[in-house]
């Protein structure tokens, strides 16, 4: 991974968590996306939206209760960060 | 797949091809994304952007020469359509 462009930011109403990840190559991007899909299946949580190109991935997590962000969303975000660290 | 929301449309300058695919389930969405990643690796072409949630995928193909859409892009678009038909 090249570098985190920003950390998770809270946006919108109802609030969602957003983070942009930038990678050095399509291969790294692909590995992150595959790991994220596997994690989603394991924990039963899916990002509201994933937006990606060859070397970037934007992830948006919405509030699972439709109202407020809590431990569930912040824990999922931390697990996604861990995937990036593991893939370096 | 539920139904195609629209066919490929040409947008912007330089032009890009865009299409939205809607699926009945996350499983179908996932299979399409995995097949699209495999196709990209095989043909050596990658969408400029893929934007997805649990039941939709928006695909944007840019002009590989940075200027005009041609046989390469339209052929890739047709191959992507074929993945959806195969996954039904």
Backbone of each chain as nested JSON, in Angstrom:
{
  "chains": [
    {"id": "A", "residues": [
      {"number": 1, "name": "UNK", "atoms": {"N": [0.834, -1.197, 0.0], "CA": [0.0, 0.0, 0.0], "C": [0.863, 1.239, 0.0]}},
      {"number": 2, "name": "UNK", "atoms": {"N": [0.491, 2.191, -0.837], "CA": [1.275, 3.413, -0.931], "C": [1.199, 4.169, 0.392]}},
      {"number": 3, "name": "UNK", "atoms": {"N": [0.027, 4.618, 0.751], "CA": [-0.175, 5.297, 2.015], "C": [-1.653, 5.531, 2.214]}},
      {"number": 4, "name": "UNK", "atoms": {"N": [-2.093, 5.56, 3.447], "CA": [-3.495, 5.898, 3.667], "C": [-3.703, 7.364, 3.317]}},
      {"number": 5, "name": "UNK", "atoms": {"N": [-4.714, 7.643, 2.476], "CA": [-4.966, 9.025, 2.095], "C": [-5.667, 9.748, 3.243]}},
      {"number": 6, "name": "UNK", "atoms": {"N": [-6.496, 9.038, 3.927], "CA": [-7.122, 9.615, 5.108], "C": [-7.586, 8.479, 5.998]}},
      {"number": 7, "name": "UNK", "atoms": {"N": [-7.963, 8.781, 7.201], "CA": [-8.513, 7.753, 8.07], "C": [-10.031, 7.739, 7.859]}},
      {"number": 8, "name": "UNK", "atoms": {"N": [-10.724, 6.932, 8.635], "CA": [-12.175, 6.862, 8.487], "C": [-12.797, 8.206, 8.872]}},
      {"number": 9, "name": "UNK", "atoms": {"N": [-13.704, 8.676, 8.037], "CA": [-14.403, 9.915, 8.362], "C": [-15.898, 9.639, 8.385]}},
      {"number": 10, "name": "UNK", "atoms": {"N": [-16.58, 10.39, 9.214], "CA": [-18.025, 10.233, 9.354], "C": [-18.702, 11.241, 8.444]}},
      {"number": 11, "name": "UNK", "atoms": {"N": [-19.65, 10.763, 7.657], "CA": [-20.287, 11.647, 6.678], "C": [-21.79, 11.415, 6.635]}},
      {"number": 12, "name": "UNK", "atoms": {"N": [-22.539, 12.456, 6.347], "CA": [-23.951, 12.322, 6.002], "C": [-24.895, 12.101, 7.161]}},
      {"number": 13, "name": "UNK", "atoms": {"N": [-26.173, 12.096, 6.825], "CA": [-27.243, 11.807, 7.792], "C": [-28.236, 10.883, 7.125]}},
      {"number": 14, "name": "UNK", "atoms": {"N": [-28.486, 9.663, 7.598], "CA": [-27.816, 9.07, 8.748], "C": [-26.336, 8.896, 8.461]}},
      {"number": 15, "name": "UNK", "atoms": {"N": [-25.523, 8.877, 9.515], "CA": [-24.074, 8.891, 9.314], "C": [-23.542, 7.609, 8.709]}},
      {"number": 16, "name": "UNK", "atoms": {"N": [-22.489, 7.742, 7.902], "CA": [-21.772, 6.58, 7.39], "C": [-20.282, 6.821, 7.595]}},
      {"number": 17, "name": "UNK", "atoms": {"N": [-19.521, 5.725, 7.611], "CA": [-18.068, 5.813, 7.749], "C": [-17.452, 5.634, 6.375]}},
      {"number": 18, "name": "UNK", "atoms": {"N": [-16.502, 6.473, 6.053], "CA": [-15.874, 6.422, 4.729], "C": [-14.351, 6.43, 4.865]}},
      {"number": 19, "name": "UNK", "atoms": {"N": [-13.691, 5.593, 4.041], "CA": [-12.232, 5.676, 3.975], "C": [-11.744, 5.326, 2.58]}},
      {"number": 20, "name": "UNK", "atoms": {"N": [-10.728, 6.031, 2.142], "CA": [-10.096, 5.779, 0.85], "C": [-8.76, 5.082, 1.082]}},
      {"number": 21, "name": "UNK", "atoms": {"N": [-8.535, 3.979, 0.375], "CA": [-7.272, 3.247, 0.435], "C": [-6.59, 3.345, -0.929]}},
      {"number": 22, "name": "UNK", "atoms": {"N": [-5.291, 3.61, -0.922], "CA": [-4.554, 3.721, -2.181], "C": [-3.459, 2.659, -2.202]}},
      {"number": 23, "name": "UNK", "atoms": {"N": [-3.315, 1.988, -3.331], "CA": [-2.361, 0.886, -3.455], "C": [-1.346, 1.158, -4.565]}},
      {"number": 24, "name": "UNK", "atoms": {"N": [-0.258, 0.421, -4.526], "CA": [0.805, 0.613, -5.522], "C": [0.497, -0.09, -6.842]}},
      {"number": 25, "name": "UNK", "atoms": {"N": [-0.334, -1.12, -6.787], "CA": [-0.555, -1.916, -8.003], "C": [-1.962, -2.502, -8.004]}},
      {"number": 26, "name": "UNK", "atoms": {"N": [-2.388, -2.942, -9.182], "CA": [-3.687, -3.6, -9.292], "C": [-3.691, -4.892, -8.478]}},
      {"number": 27, "name": "UNK", "atoms": {"N": [-2.559, -5.591, -8.445], "CA": [-2.469, -6.829, -7.677], "C": [-2.759, -6.611, -6.2]}},
      {"number": 28, "name": "UNK", "atoms": {"N": [-2.19, -5.547, -5.644], "CA": [-2.437, -5.225, -4.232], "C": [-3.906, -4.853, -4.018]}},
      {"number": 29, "name": "UNK", "atoms": {"N": [-4.439, -4.07, -4.946], "CA": [-5.849, -3.664, -4.864], "C": [-6.745, -4.897, -4.867]}},
      {"number": 30, "name": "UNK", "atoms": {"N": [-6.424, -5.823, -5.789], "CA": [-7.205, -7.045, -5.954], "C": [-7.169, -7.901, -4.685]}},
      {"number": 31, "name": "UNK", "atoms": {"N": [-5.99, -8.034, -4.102], "CA": [-5.856, -8.848, -2.874], "C": [-6.669, -8.241, -1.732]}},
      {"number": 32, "name": "UNK", "atoms": {"N": [-6.64, -6.911, -1.64], "CA": [-7.429, -6.244, -0.603], "C": [-8.924, -6.49, -0.833]}},
      {"number": 33, "name": "UNK", "atoms": {"N": [-9.375, -6.347, -2.079], "CA": [-10.796, -6.553, -2.38], "C": [-11.225, -7.985, -2.077]}},
      {"number": 34, "name": "UNK", "atoms": {"N": [-10.385, -8.944, -2.427], "CA": [-10.717, -10.348, -2.162], "C": [-10.772, -10.611, -0.655]}},
      {"number": 35, "name": "UNK", "atoms": {"N": [-9.815, -10.052, 0.084], "CA": [-9.791, -10.23, 1.537], "C": [-11.001, -9.566, 2.181]}},
      {"number": 36, "name": "UNK", "atoms": {"N": [-11.39, -8.416, 1.639], "CA": [-12.554, -7.7, 2.174], "C": [-13.84, -8.497, 1.93]}},
      {"number": 37, "name": "UNK", "atoms": {"N": [-13.942, -9.115, 0.746], "CA": [-15.126, -9.945, 0.447], "C": [-15.184, -11.14, 1.393]}},
      {"number": 38, "name": "UNK", "atoms": {"N": [-14.017, -11.729, 1.668], "CA": [-13.972, -12.884, 2.571], "C": [-14.343, -12.465, 3.997]}},
      {"number": 39, "name": "UNK", "atoms": {"N": [-13.795, -11.332, 4.435], "CA": [-14.126, -10.815, 5.77], "C": [-15.626, -10.543, 5.885]}},
      {"number": 40, "name": "UNK", "atoms": {"N": [-16.197, -9.93, 4.851], "CA": [-17.634, -9.619, 4.859], "C": [-18.472, -10.878, 5.052]}},
      {"number": 41, "name": "UNK", "atoms": {"N": [-18.074, -11.926, 4.337], "CA": [-18.791, -13.188, 4.472], "C": [-18.67, -13.769, 5.869]}},
      {"number": 42, "name": "UNK", "atoms": {"N": [-17.463, -13.644, 6.451], "CA": [-17.214, -14.205, 7.78], "C": [-18.01, -13.488, 8.862]}},
      {"number": 43, "name": "UNK", "atoms": {"N": [-18.016, -12.152, 8.808], "CA": [-18.654, -11.392, 9.881], "C": [-20.118, -11.07, 9.576]}},
      {"number": 44, "name": "UNK", "atoms": {"N": [-20.542, -11.306, 8.319], "CA": [-21.939, -11.044, 7.97], "C": [-22.268, -9.571, 7.849]}},
      {"number": 45, "name": "UNK", "atoms": {"N": [-21.248, -8.77, 7.608], "CA": [-21.46, -7.329, 7.401], "C": [-20.925, -6.955, 6.025]}},
      {"number": 46, "name": "UNK", "atoms": {"N": [-21.655, -6.12, 5.317], "CA": [-21.219, -5.709, 3.986], "C": [-21.174, -4.196, 3.898]}},
      {"number": 47, "name": "UNK", "atoms": {"N": [-20.11, -3.654, 3.345], "CA": [-20.096, -2.201, 3.154], "C": [-21.307, -1.77, 2.33]}},
      {"number": 48, "name": "UNK", "atoms": {"N": [-21.829, -0.615, 2.654], "CA": [-22.946, -0.064, 1.879], "C": [-22.509, 0.137, 0.434]}},
      {"number": 49, "name": "UNK", "atoms": {"N": [-21.261, 0.573, 0.26], "CA": [-20.74, 0.824, -1.085], "C": [-19.23, 0.645, -1.107]}},
      {"number": 50, "name": "UNK", "atoms": {"N": [-18.752, 0.058, -2.207], "CA": [-17.317, -0.017, -2.476], "C": [-17.11, 0.531, -3.872]}},
      {"number": 51, "name": "UNK", "atoms": {"N": [-16.187, 1.455, -3.994], "CA": [-15.917, 2.124, -5.263], "C": [-14.429, 1.952, -5.541]}},
      {"number": 52, "name": "UNK", "atoms": {"N": [-14.076, 1.277, -6.639], "CA": [-12.644, 1.045, -6.844], "C": [-12.213, 1.149, -8.296]}},
      {"number": 53, "name": "UNK", "atoms": {"N": [-10.951, 1.494, -8.454], "CA": [-10.274, 1.468, -9.741], "C": [-9.036, 0.61, -9.584]}},
      {"number": 54, "name": "UNK", "atoms": {"N": [-8.093, 0.712, -10.495], "CA": [-6.952, -0.206, -10.459], "C": [-6.085, -0.043, -9.202]}},
      {"number": 55, "name": "UNK", "atoms": {"N": [-6.001, 1.172, -8.654], "CA": [-5.098, 1.378, -7.508], "C": [-5.745, 2.109, -6.327]}},
      {"number": 56, "name": "UNK", "atoms": {"N": [-7.064, 2.093, -6.27], "CA": [-7.709, 2.707, -5.105], "C": [-9.01, 1.984, -4.788]}},
      {"number": 57, "name": "UNK", "atoms": {"N": [-9.394, 2.072, -3.521], "CA": [-10.673, 1.512, -3.076], "C": [-11.284, 2.489, -2.078]}},
      {"number": 58, "name": "UNK", "atoms": {"N": [-12.489, 2.934, -2.353], "CA": [-13.23, 3.757, -1.404], "C": [-14.29, 2.887, -0.75]}},
      {"number": 59, "name": "UNK", "atoms": {"N": [-14.288, 2.854, 0.575], "CA": [-15.227, 2.004, 1.307], "C": [-16.168, 2.866, 2.13]}},
      {"number": 60, "name": "UNK", "atoms": {"N": [-17.471, 2.587, 2.029], "CA": [-18.467, 3.284, 2.839], "C": [-19.234, 2.272, 3.679]}},
      {"number": 61, "name": "UNK", "atoms": {"N": [-19.25, 2.49, 4.976], "CA": [-19.994, 1.626, 5.904], "C": [-21.162, 2.424, 6.453]}},
      {"number": 62, "name": "UNK", "atoms": {"N": [-22.366, 1.911, 6.304], "CA": [-23.504, 2.626, 6.879], "C": [-23.838, 2.075, 8.26]}},
      {"number": 63, "name": "UNK", "atoms": {"N": [-24.683, 2.788, 8.945], "CA": [-25.132, 2.351, 10.268], "C": [-26.036, 1.137, 10.094]}},
      {"number": 64, "name": "UNK", "atoms": {"N": [-25.681, 0.031, 10.747], "CA": [-26.461, -1.195, 10.557], "C": [-27.897, -1.052, 11.075]}},
      {"number": 65, "name": "UNK", "atoms": {"N": [-28.113, -0.139, 12.023], "CA": [-29.486, 0.076, 12.511], "C": [-30.17, 1.223, 11.761]}},
      {"number": 66, "name": "UNK", "atoms": {"N": [-29.473, 1.77, 10.752], "CA": [-30.05, 2.839, 9.957], "C": [-30.069, 4.189, 10.633]}},
      {"number": 67, "name": "UNK", "atoms": {"N": [-29.488, 4.25, 11.819], "CA": [-29.566, 5.517, 12.561], "C": [-28.222, 6.033, 13.058]}},
      {"number": 68, "name": "UNK", "atoms": {"N": [-27.513, 5.169, 13.795], "CA": [-26.288, 5.67, 14.429], "C": [-25.141, 4.677, 14.271]}},
      {"number": 69, "name": "UNK", "atoms": {"N": [-23.938, 5.196, 14.148], "CA": [-22.748, 4.352, 14.085], "C": [-22.376, 3.921, 15.491]}},
      {"number": 70, "name": "UNK", "atoms": {"N": [-21.971, 2.666, 15.624], "CA": [-21.625, 2.171, 16.953], "C": [-20.455, 1.221, 16.899]}},
      {"number": 71, "name": "UNK", "atoms": {"N": [-20.394, 0.377, 17.924], "CA": [-19.288, -0.573, 18.043], "C": [-19.199, -1.51, 16.837]}},
      {"number": 72, "name": "UNK", "atoms": {"N": [-20.38, -1.916, 16.308], "CA": [-20.398, -2.842, 15.173], "C": [-19.655, -2.257, 13.98]}},
      {"number": 73, "name": "UNK", "atoms": {"N": [-20.005, -1.028, 13.619], "CA": [-19.415, -0.389, 12.453], "C": [-17.937, -0.057, 12.688]}},
      {"number": 74, "name": "UNK", "atoms": {"N": [-17.617, 0.421, 13.876], "CA": [-16.227, 0.796, 14.154], "C": [-15.334, -0.439, 14.257]}},
      {"number": 75, "name": "UNK", "atoms": {"N": [-15.907, -1.528, 14.747], "CA": [-15.155, -2.784, 14.797], "C": [-14.892, -3.327, 13.405]}},
      {"number": 76, "name": "UNK", "atoms": {"N": [-15.898, -3.242, 12.535], "CA": [-15.75, -3.685, 11.151], "C": [-14.689, -2.831, 10.447]}},
      {"number": 77, "name": "UNK", "atoms": {"N": [-14.733, -1.527, 10.689], "CA": [-13.733, -0.624, 10.093], "C": [-12.329, -1.016, 10.542]}},
      {"number": 78, "name": "UNK", "atoms": {"N": [-12.179, -1.333, 11.806], "CA": [-10.862, -1.725, 12.331], "C": [-10.398, -3.032, 11.697]}},
      {"number": 79, "name": "UNK", "atoms": {"N": [-11.336, -3.946, 11.456], "CA": [-10.97, -5.211, 10.808], "C": [-10.532, -4.974, 9.364]}},
      {"number": 80, "name": "UNK", "atoms": {"N": [-11.168, -4.018, 8.687], "CA": [-10.772, -3.678, 7.31], "C": [-9.368, -3.082, 7.306]}},
      {"number": 81, "name": "UNK", "atoms": {"N": [-9.094, -2.213, 8.265], "CA": [-7.74, -1.653, 8.374], "C": [-6.708, -2.759, 8.575]}},
      {"number": 82, "name": "UNK", "atoms": {"N": [-7.087, -3.755, 9.36], "CA": [-6.161, -4.854, 9.642], "C": [-5.833, -5.63, 8.37]}},
      {"number": 83, "name": "UNK", "atoms": {"N": [-6.798, -5.734, 7.464], "CA": [-6.551, -6.423, 6.181], "C": [-5.464, -5.709, 5.4]}},
      {"number": 84, "name": "UNK", "atoms": {"N": [-5.504, -4.396, 5.434], "CA": [-4.517, -3.616, 4.699], "C": [-3.14, -3.825, 5.302]}},
      {"number": 85, "name": "UNK", "atoms": {"N": [-3.063, -3.775, 6.617], "CA": [-1.766, -3.982, 7.276], "C": [-1.228, -5.375, 6.965]}},
      {"number": 86, "name": "UNK", "atoms": {"N": [-2.126, -6.386, 6.971], "CA": [-1.703, -7.757, 6.716], "C": [-1.232, -7.937, 5.279]}},
      {"number": 87, "name": "UNK", "atoms": {"N": [-1.782, -7.137, 4.353], "CA": [-1.475, -7.294, 2.932], "C": [-0.246, -6.537, 2.479]}},
      {"number": 88, "name": "UNK", "atoms": {"N": [0.367, -5.79, 3.376], "CA": [1.54, -4.98, 2.999], "C": [2.741, -5.834, 2.635]}}
    ]},
    {"id": "B", "residues": [
      {"number": 1, "name": "UNK", "atoms": {"N": [-30.094, -12.413, -12.137], "CA": [-30.123, -10.958, -12.279], "C": [-31.558, -10.49, -12.383]}},
      {"number": 2, "name": "UNK", "atoms": {"N": [-31.881, -9.441, -11.67], "CA": [-33.237, -8.928, -11.674], "C": [-33.596, -8.443, -13.08]}},
      {"number": 3, "name": "UNK", "atoms": {"N": [-32.916, -7.422, -13.517], "CA": [-33.119, -6.917, -14.863], "C": [-32.065, -5.861, -15.141]}},
      {"number": 4, "name": "UNK", "atoms": {"N": [-31.7, -5.707, -16.388], "CA": [-30.775, -4.638, -16.699], "C": [-31.483, -3.303, -16.553]}},
      {"number": 5, "name": "UNK", "atoms": {"N": [-30.881, -2.398, -15.802], "CA": [-31.531, -1.106, -15.597], "C": [-31.364, -0.249, -16.848]}},
      {"number": 6, "name": "UNK", "atoms": {"N": [-30.237, -0.358, -17.472], "CA": [-30.048, 0.332, -18.738], "C": [-28.951, -0.405, -19.497]}},
      {"number": 7, "name": "UNK", "atoms": {"N": [-28.794, -0.094, -20.747], "CA": [-27.691, -0.679, -21.499], "C": [-26.486, 0.252, -21.347]}},
      {"number": 8, "name": "UNK", "atoms": {"N": [-25.41, -0.049, -22.049], "CA": [-24.223, 0.79, -21.94], "C": [-24.527, 2.171, -22.5]}},
      {"number": 9, "name": "UNK", "atoms": {"N": [-24.112, 3.186, -21.765], "CA": [-24.29, 4.546, -22.262], "C": [-22.939, 5.231, -22.309]}},
      {"number": 10, "name": "UNK", "atoms": {"N": [-22.806, 6.132, -23.246], "CA": [-21.556, 6.862, -23.417], "C": [-21.674, 8.172, -22.664]}},
      {"number": 11, "name": "UNK", "atoms": {"N": [-20.639, 8.457, -21.85], "CA": [-20.714, 9.652, -21.004], "C": [-19.382, 10.388, -20.992]}},
      {"number": 12, "name": "UNK", "atoms": {"N": [-19.432, 11.694, -20.867], "CA": [-18.25, 12.496, -20.587], "C": [-17.312, 12.745, -21.736]}},
      {"number": 13, "name": "UNK", "atoms": {"N": [-16.299, 13.548, -21.453], "CA": [-15.235, 13.835, -22.412], "C": [-13.918, 13.801, -21.667]}},
      {"number": 14, "name": "UNK", "atoms": {"N": [-12.947, 12.934, -22.039], "CA": [-13.076, 11.92, -23.075], "C": [-14.17, 10.916, -22.724]}},
      {"number": 15, "name": "UNK", "atoms": {"N": [-14.752, 10.291, -23.71], "CA": [-15.926, 9.456, -23.471], "C": [-15.611, 8.186, -22.682]}},
      {"number": 16, "name": "UNK", "atoms": {"N": [-16.553, 7.755, -21.867], "CA": [-16.446, 6.456, -21.188], "C": [-17.775, 5.733, -21.36]}},
      {"number": 17, "name": "UNK", "atoms": {"N": [-17.715, 4.409, -21.219], "CA": [-18.933, 3.591, -21.299], "C": [-19.361, 3.245, -19.894]}},
      {"number": 18, "name": "UNK", "atoms": {"N": [-20.639, 3.35, -19.637], "CA": [-21.16, 3.104, -18.295], "C": [-22.374, 2.18, -18.366]}},
      {"number": 19, "name": "UNK", "atoms": {"N": [-22.415, 1.224, -17.434], "CA": [-23.626, 0.417, -17.309], "C": [-23.869, 0.007, -15.866]}},
      {"number": 20, "name": "UNK", "atoms": {"N": [-25.135, -0.005, -15.483], "CA": [-25.531, -0.428, -14.136], "C": [-26.175, -1.804, -14.234]}},
      {"number": 21, "name": "UNK", "atoms": {"N": [-25.716, -2.72, -13.392], "CA": [-26.28, -4.062, -13.317], "C": [-26.934, -4.229, -11.954]}},
      {"number": 22, "name": "UNK", "atoms": {"N": [-28.121, -4.809, -11.939], "CA": [-28.838, -5.017, -10.673], "C": [-29.065, -6.506, -10.485]}},
      {"number": 23, "name": "UNK", "atoms": {"N": [-28.817, -6.988, -9.267], "CA": [-28.922, -8.418, -8.98], "C": [-29.938, -8.677, -7.875]}},
      {"number": 24, "name": "UNK", "atoms": {"N": [-30.368, -9.93, -7.783], "CA": [-31.359, -10.294, -6.782], "C": [-30.763, -10.514, -5.398]}},
      {"number": 25, "name": "UNK", "atoms": {"N": [-29.464, -10.841, -5.355], "CA": [-28.862, -11.177, -4.063], "C": [-27.386, -10.798, -4.051]}},
      {"number": 26, "name": "UNK", "atoms": {"N": [-26.826, -10.741, -2.84], "CA": [-25.396, -10.471, -2.708], "C": [-24.583, -11.585, -3.357]}},
      {"number": 27, "name": "UNK", "atoms": {"N": [-25.071, -12.822, -3.262], "CA": [-24.356, -13.952, -3.877], "C": [-24.201, -13.769, -5.383]}},
      {"number": 28, "name": "UNK", "atoms": {"N": [-25.267, -13.346, -6.035], "CA": [-25.203, -13.11, -7.482], "C": [-24.258, -11.951, -7.8]}},
      {"number": 29, "name": "UNK", "atoms": {"N": [-24.345, -10.894, -6.986], "CA": [-23.458, -9.745, -7.184], "C": [-22.001, -10.175, -7.062]}},
      {"number": 30, "name": "UNK", "atoms": {"N": [-21.737, -10.99, -6.027], "CA": [-20.379, -11.465, -5.751], "C": [-19.846, -12.319, -6.915]}},
      {"number": 31, "name": "UNK", "atoms": {"N": [-20.689, -13.201, -7.41], "CA": [-20.245, -14.058, -8.523], "C": [-19.923, -13.224, -9.762]}},
      {"number": 32, "name": "UNK", "atoms": {"N": [-20.734, -12.21, -10.015], "CA": [-20.47, -11.335, -11.159], "C": [-19.142, -10.597, -10.962]}},
      {"number": 33, "name": "UNK", "atoms": {"N": [-18.915, -10.07, -9.763], "CA": [-17.668, -9.339, -9.496], "C": [-16.45, -10.247, -9.643]}},
      {"number": 34, "name": "UNK", "atoms": {"N": [-16.562, -11.468, -9.142], "CA": [-15.441, -12.406, -9.253], "C": [-15.182, -12.762, -10.719]}},
      {"number": 35, "name": "UNK", "atoms": {"N": [-16.265, -12.985, -11.481], "CA": [-16.109, -13.321, -12.899], "C": [-15.514, -12.14, -13.67]}},
      {"number": 36, "name": "UNK", "atoms": {"N": [-15.909, -10.942, -13.293], "CA": [-15.394, -9.739, -13.95], "C": [-13.9, -9.559, -13.656]}},
      {"number": 37, "name": "UNK", "atoms": {"N": [-13.508, -9.848, -12.427], "CA": [-12.081, -9.759, -12.074], "C": [-11.271, -10.782, -12.867]}},
      {"number": 38, "name": "UNK", "atoms": {"N": [-11.824, -11.973, -13.028], "CA": [-11.127, -13.017, -13.781], "C": [-11.029, -12.628, -15.259]}},
      {"number": 39, "name": "UNK", "atoms": {"N": [-12.127, -12.126, -15.809], "CA": [-12.118, -11.673, -17.202], "C": [-11.077, -10.568, -17.405]}},
      {"number": 40, "name": "UNK", "atoms": {"N": [-11.03, -9.61, -16.479], "CA": [-10.071, -8.506, -16.585], "C": [-8.643, -9.024, -16.659]}},
      {"number": 41, "name": "UNK", "atoms": {"N": [-8.343, -9.997, -15.806], "CA": [-7.005, -10.584, -15.816], "C": [-6.714, -11.291, -17.136]}},
      {"number": 42, "name": "UNK", "atoms": {"N": [-7.726, -11.974, -17.67], "CA": [-7.534, -12.731, -18.914], "C": [-7.295, -11.812, -20.105]}},
      {"number": 43, "name": "UNK", "atoms": {"N": [-8.091, -10.75, -20.221], "CA": [-7.984, -9.882, -21.396], "C": [-7.037, -8.707, -21.184]}},
      {"number": 44, "name": "UNK", "atoms": {"N": [-6.611, -8.508, -19.936], "CA": [-5.665, -7.42, -19.666], "C": [-6.29, -6.041, -19.743]}},
      {"number": 45, "name": "UNK", "atoms": {"N": [-7.592, -5.987, -19.545], "CA": [-8.301, -4.699, -19.528], "C": [-9.01, -4.565, -18.19]}},
      {"number": 46, "name": "UNK", "atoms": {"N": [-8.956, -3.368, -17.613], "CA": [-9.612, -3.163, -16.326], "C": [-10.558, -1.978, -16.426]}},
      {"number": 47, "name": "UNK", "atoms": {"N": [-11.769, -2.13, -15.895], "CA": [-12.659, -0.966, -15.872], "C": [-11.98, 0.199, -15.161]}},
      {"number": 48, "name": "UNK", "atoms": {"N": [-12.267, 1.391, -15.623], "CA": [-11.729, 2.587, -14.963], "C": [-12.249, 2.646, -13.536]}},
      {"number": 49, "name": "UNK", "atoms": {"N": [-13.517, 2.255, -13.387], "CA": [-14.137, 2.31, -12.062], "C": [-15.235, 1.261, -11.954]}},
      {"number": 50, "name": "UNK", "atoms": {"N": [-15.302, 0.649, -10.769], "CA": [-16.412, -0.252, -10.443], "C": [-16.972, 0.224, -9.113]}},
      {"number": 51, "name": "UNK", "atoms": {"N": [-18.267, 0.406, -9.065], "CA": [-18.932, 0.935, -7.88], "C": [-20.035, -0.054, -7.531]}},
      {"number": 52, "name": "UNK", "atoms": {"N": [-19.953, -0.684, -6.342], "CA": [-20.96, -1.695, -6.047], "C": [-21.44, -1.688, -4.612]}},
      {"number": 53, "name": "UNK", "atoms": {"N": [-22.65, -2.179, -4.444], "CA": [-23.222, -2.437, -3.135], "C": [-23.679, -3.884, -3.127]}},
      {"number": 54, "name": "UNK", "atoms": {"N": [-24.529, -4.249, -2.201], "CA": [-24.876, -5.666, -2.09], "C": [-25.614, -6.206, -3.311]}},
      {"number": 55, "name": "UNK", "atoms": {"N": [-26.407, -5.383, -3.996], "CA": [-27.194, -5.901, -5.123], "C": [-27.07, -5.077, -6.409]}},
      {"number": 56, "name": "UNK", "atoms": {"N": [-26.024, -4.303, -6.529], "CA": [-25.825, -3.563, -7.782], "C": [-24.342, -3.383, -8.053]}},
      {"number": 57, "name": "UNK", "atoms": {"N": [-24.038, -3.249, -9.337], "CA": [-22.664, -2.977, -9.759], "C": [-22.721, -1.956, -10.895]}},
      {"number": 58, "name": "UNK", "atoms": {"N": [-22.056, -0.834, -10.727], "CA": [-21.918, 0.152, -11.801], "C": [-20.522, 0.012, -12.391]}},
      {"number": 59, "name": "UNK", "atoms": {"N": [-20.44, -0.171, -13.698], "CA": [-19.143, -0.368, -14.354], "C": [-18.88, 0.79, -15.312]}},
      {"number": 60, "name": "UNK", "atoms": {"N": [-17.694, 1.361, -15.225], "CA": [-17.285, 2.419, -16.156], "C": [-16.027, 1.982, -16.896]}},
      {"number": 61, "name": "UNK", "atoms": {"N": [-16.082, 2.013, -18.214], "CA": [-14.937, 1.67, -19.062], "C": [-14.456, 2.943, -19.749]}},
      {"number": 62, "name": "UNK", "atoms": {"N": [-13.187, 3.282, -19.573], "CA": [-12.696, 4.469, -20.269], "C": [-12.036, 4.067, -21.59]}},
      {"number": 63, "name": "UNK", "atoms": {"N": [-11.769, 5.058, -22.404], "CA": [-11.103, 4.812, -23.681], "C": [-9.655, 4.424, -23.403]}},
      {"number": 64, "name": "UNK", "atoms": {"N": [-9.238, 3.27, -23.898], "CA": [-7.88, 2.795, -23.585], "C": [-6.81, 3.706, -24.172]}},
      {"number": 65, "name": "UNK", "atoms": {"N": [-7.133, 4.436, -25.24], "CA": [-6.158, 5.383, -25.791], "C": [-6.342, 6.784, -25.21]}},
      {"number": 66, "name": "UNK", "atoms": {"N": [-7.249, 6.911, -24.259], "CA": [-7.468, 8.197, -23.605], "C": [-8.268, 9.179, -24.439]}},
      {"number": 67, "name": "UNK", "atoms": {"N": [-8.705, 8.767, -25.627], "CA": [-9.378, 9.727, -26.507], "C": [-10.736, 9.249, -27.01]}},
      {"number": 68, "name": "UNK", "atoms": {"N": [-10.758, 8.064, -27.607], "CA": [-12.006, 7.628, -28.244], "C": [-12.315, 6.177, -27.921]}},
      {"number": 69, "name": "UNK", "atoms": {"N": [-13.61, 5.883, -27.816], "CA": [-14.048, 4.511, -27.607], "C": [-14.018, 3.774, -28.94]}},
      {"number": 70, "name": "UNK", "atoms": {"N": [-13.586, 2.539, -28.91], "CA": [-13.505, 1.778, -30.16], "C": [-13.859, 0.324, -29.947]}},
      {"number": 71, "name": "UNK", "atoms": {"N": [-13.374, -0.509, -30.835], "CA": [-13.665, -1.943, -30.801], "C": [-13.222, -2.578, -29.494]}},
      {"number": 72, "name": "UNK", "atoms": {"N": [-12.07, -2.142, -28.974], "CA": [-11.538, -2.717, -27.732], "C": [-12.53, -2.561, -26.587]}},
      {"number": 73, "name": "UNK", "atoms": {"N": [-13.005, -1.339, -26.414], "CA": [-13.907, -1.049, -25.295], "C": [-15.278, -1.72, -25.501]}},
      {"number": 74, "name": "UNK", "atoms": {"N": [-15.782, -1.654, -26.736], "CA": [-17.106, -2.232, -26.991], "C": [-17.065, -3.769, -26.908]}},
      {"number": 75, "name": "UNK", "atoms": {"N": [-15.926, -4.34, -27.303], "CA": [-15.77, -5.782, -27.175], "C": [-15.713, -6.204, -25.715]}},
      {"number": 76, "name": "UNK", "atoms": {"N": [-15.001, -5.415, -24.895], "CA": [-14.908, -5.693, -23.46], "C": [-16.293, -5.574, -22.82]}},
      {"number": 77, "name": "UNK", "atoms": {"N": [-17.041, -4.55, -23.215], "CA": [-18.404, -4.366, -22.696], "C": [-19.27, -5.586, -23.037]}},
      {"number": 78, "name": "UNK", "atoms": {"N": [-19.144, -6.075, -24.25], "CA": [-19.942, -7.24, -24.67], "C": [-19.548, -8.481, -23.868]}},
      {"number": 79, "name": "UNK", "atoms": {"N": [-18.254, -8.6, -23.556], "CA": [-17.799, -9.74, -22.744], "C": [-18.364, -9.649, -21.322]}},
      {"number": 80, "name": "UNK", "atoms": {"N": [-18.458, -8.431, -20.8], "CA": [-19.027, -8.245, -19.461], "C": [-20.513, -8.619, -19.47]}},
      {"number": 81, "name": "UNK", "atoms": {"N": [-21.215, -8.204, -20.501], "CA": [-22.631, -8.585, -20.633], "C": [-22.778, -10.113, -20.657]}},
      {"number": 82, "name": "UNK", "atoms": {"N": [-21.841, -10.767, -21.347], "CA": [-21.905, -12.227, -21.454], "C": [-21.749, -12.888, -20.082]}},
      {"number": 83, "name": "UNK", "atoms": {"N": [-20.951, -12.281, -19.194], "CA": [-20.783, -12.814, -17.829], "C": [-22.119, -12.812, -17.102]}},
      {"number": 84, "name": "UNK", "atoms": {"N": [-22.879, -11.743, -17.286], "CA": [-24.172, -11.63, -16.608], "C": [-25.119, -12.703, -17.127]}},
      {"number": 85, "name": "UNK", "atoms": {"N": [-25.15, -12.868, -18.445], "CA": [-26.028, -13.89, -19.018], "C": [-25.632, -15.282, -18.529]}},
      {"number": 86, "name": "UNK", "atoms": {"N": [-24.307, -15.538, -18.447], "CA": [-23.819, -16.846, -18.011], "C": [-24.16, -17.107, -16.549]}},
      {"number": 87, "name": "UNK", "atoms": {"N": [-24.238, -16.023, -15.741], "CA": [-24.439, -16.169, -14.306], "C": [-25.896, -16.262, -13.901]}},
      {"number": 88, "name": "UNK", "atoms": {"N": [-26.776, -16.139, -14.878], "CA": [-28.206, -16.155, -14.534], "C": [-28.657, -17.501, -14.039]}}
    ]}
  ]
}
